[in-house]
Amino acid sequence: MANPHNRLQEQAREEQVRMIRLRLRADLTAYRLGHTPLTREEALDLIERARVEILELFPGKEEVFDLVLRPRFLRILNERALAEWGRTDSVN
């Protein structure tokens, strides 16, 4: 019979790995939005790809993505749009 304590430790490690992957993906997306040459469409596609990847790690957490990460990404994109592309290209 498997030790329940070992299984809990394994689940905790798996959760930690998923959280690290989420942070890395979110940080990489934020960096690319702020520092790499992208059109507005490419930037929005990057956000969508990050969403898909993150939801693969945490299925059913669409609302959390939309409440936490999407606003972060759009804020970065809007700050860049205001600084580089002109006010008319900012997104909401």
C-alpha positions in Angstrom: 0.0 0.0 0.0 1.4 3.4 -0.9 2.2 5.8 1.8 -0.3 8.7 1.8 2.4 11.1 3.1 4.6 10.3 0.1 1.7 10.9 -2.3 1.0 14.3 -0.6 4.6 15.3 -0.9 4.6 14.2 -4.6 1.4 16.3 -5.2 3.0 19.3 -3.5 6.1 19.0 -5.7 4.0 18.7 -8.8 2.1 21.9 -7.8 5.4 23.7 -7.1 6.7 22.8 -10.6 3.4 24.0 -12.2 3.6 27.3 -10.3 7.3 27.8 -11.4 6.3 27.1 -15.0 3.4 29.5 -14.7 5.7 32.3 -13.3 8.3 31.7 -16.0 5.7 31.8 -18.7 4.0 34.9 -17.3 7.4 36.7 -16.8 8.6 35.8 -20.2 5.4 37.0 -21.8 5.6 40.3 -19.9 9.2 40.7 -20.9 8.5 40.1 -24.6 5.5 42.4 -24.5 7.7 45.2 -23.1 11.0 44.7 -24.8 10.8 42.9 -28.2 9.6 44.3 -31.5 6.0 43.2 -32.0 3.0 44.5 -33.8 -0.1 44.9 -31.8 -1.5 41.8 -33.4 1.6 39.8 -32.6 1.4 41.0 -29.0 -2.2 40.0 -28.7 -1.3 36.6 -30.1 1.5 36.2 -27.6 -1.0 36.9 -24.8 -3.4 34.3 -26.2 -0.6 31.7 -26.5 0.4 32.4 -22.9 -3.2 31.9 -21.9 -3.5 28.5 -23.6 -0.2 27.3 -22.1 -1.1 28.5 -18.6 -4.6 27.0 -18.8 -2.9 23.7 -19.7 -1.1 23.8 -16.4 -4.2 24.9 -14.5 -7.3 23.8 -16.3 -10.5 25.6 -15.3 -8.7 28.8 -14.1 -9.8 31.0 -17.0 -11.3 33.5 -14.6 -8.1 33.8 -12.7 -6.1 34.4 -15.9 -8.6 37.1 -17.0 -8.6 38.8 -13.6 -4.8 38.6 -12.8 -2.6 38.0 -15.8 -4.5 39.5 -18.8 -4.7 42.9 -17.1 -1.0 42.8 -16.3 -0.2 41.9 -20.0 -2.5 44.6 -21.4 -1.1 47.2 -19.0 2.4 46.5 -20.3 1.1 46.5 -23.9 -0.7 49.8 -23.4 2.3 51.5 -21.7 4.4 50.4 -24.7 1.7 51.6 -27.1 1.5 55.0 -25.5 5.3 55.3 -25.5 6.1 53.9 -29.0 3.1 53.5 -31.2 0.9 56.4 -30.3 -2.3 56.6 -28.3 -4.5 55.2 -31.0 -3.0 51.7 -30.9 -3.5 51.1 -27.2 -5.8 48.2 -26.3 -8.3 47.5 -23.5 
